[in-house]
Amino acid sequence: PWALVEANSTPAFRKDFAKTSGDLTKLLHQYNATAVGHVLNAGLQNLTGSKAVVLLFIDQDVTNTVQRPNKTVQPLRVLITLVRQNGKWLIDNLRVPA
């Protein structure tokens, strides 16, 4: 399920992501959880010829066995760093600001 993220990541981010995605996959299956994100807005924080830092404003519709039958909407703000490699923008870092 994470193939799209991995295909669009730098090797360093892919390695870090692989460390956490396995545990996350187990939790998603354990709680029969789903999350569908909707990007409400995006803002460019910094841009150079080969690097961009973008703030994403995302709302997630989340369901799981604990909250069913109702879904909850969780606001999520994410800073994503992209780097340009071989003509393609790749995820190099992703963090949720405090």
N, C-alpha and C positions, 0 to 999 in steps of 0.2 A: 504493500500500500504506500510505501514511501519512495517509490521509484522516481516520481517526478521531482521530488526534492533532491534526491541523490544525483539525478541527471543534470541538475542545474546548480550544482554546488562545486566549490573549489575542493581539492583533495583534503585540505585541512578541515574545512567545515564538514565534509562528508564523514570524516573519521570521528569527529566529535558527535555528530548527529547519530552515527551508528551506535555509539555508546549508550545513548539515551532512548533511542527509538524502540529497542527491544523491550525494555521495561514498560514503556508507554503502550506498546501493542498489547502486552499482557493485561494491563489495566483496562484498556478499551474492551477487550474480549471478556474479562471478568465481570465488568459492569454493563456489558452490552451497550456501550456508550457510542454516541455519535455527536459530531460537532460540525456544523456547516458555517463557515465564516463569510461575512459580507463586508467588503472593504467600503467604508463610508466615505473616507477621504484619505489623501496621502499628501505629505508635505516633504519637499526636498530640503534636507538640512545642510548638505554639503555636496559639492560636485567638482570633480577634476576630470581630466581626460580619461582616467582609467578607474575612478572610484566614485561611488555615490552612496550617501547615507540618506535613507528615506524613513520618515515616521509614518506608519500606517495606523489608521483608526479603523478598527475592525469590531463588529458585533458578531458574536458566535451564538447560534441557536444550538443549545446543548440538551441532549436527552440521555438518560441512563436508568438503570434499574432502581436507583435510589430516588430519583425525581419523577419517575413516570406516574401518571400518564402525561404530566405537564412538561413542557420544555421550558428552559430558562434562557434568557438572553444575557450573555456575559460580555460586557465591554472589554476589549483587549487593545492595548496600545503596544506596538512593536517597533523597535528600531532595527532596521535591516541594512546591513552593509553589503553592497554589491561591488564586484571588481570586474573589469573588462579583461577577458583573456581569450585570445584567438577569435576576436570579433564577436564574442558573446558575453552578456552580463551574467555573472554567477554569484550565488549567495556565498558570502565569506564570513558573515557573522549575523547573529540574530539574538536580540535580547529584549526583555520586557522591562522598561524603565520602572523604577520604584515610584 
